[in-house]
């Protein structure tokens, strides 16, 4: 058996996209700064004119999943980092937006096989948002670290798990002592 674990080294070949919601830009701008700082300190060139990180600004958090999915579908990136802030107000708007953004980002990752990092703050007050974007710590750093680890892990998995199905009878369960995968495929086609 093997153990797979992402690392934070050998980042030169990695490419990232960062999707940032412009709404609440006082907060999202700080998250972006933390994200860029983390990437830089781990050997990634965060310069927009460089070749490792692309940045896409969208109107708000609700639009982030659509763009993140499109970027992930391109398979140009090892991970997509989503940054935004949804702050509770007096209406149910917060509940709808935060729920849909969460589902959308998860779906983008599942549908594409590319890590799409959930970096959307969902908080009750602006004070809470600012605390998470730099006053008490910057979650933008954490989101970038998650992207680095997942990008590294997925590269390992793709290179080590290239054979999804067993090729010989030794890999089959004991209930198939004299069978091979090829014979089973032919038999199942004959039954159709």
Secondary structure, 3 states (H helix, E strand, C coil): CCCCCCCCCCCCCCCEEEEEECCCHHHHHHHHHHHHHHHHHCCCCCCCCCCCEEEEEECCHHHHHHHHHHHHHCCCCCEEEEEEEEECCCCCHHHHHHHHHHHHHHHHHHHHCCEEEEEEEEECCHHHHHHHECCCCEHHHHHHHHHHHHHHHHHHHHHHCCCCCCCCHHHCCHHHCCCCHHHHHHHHHHHC
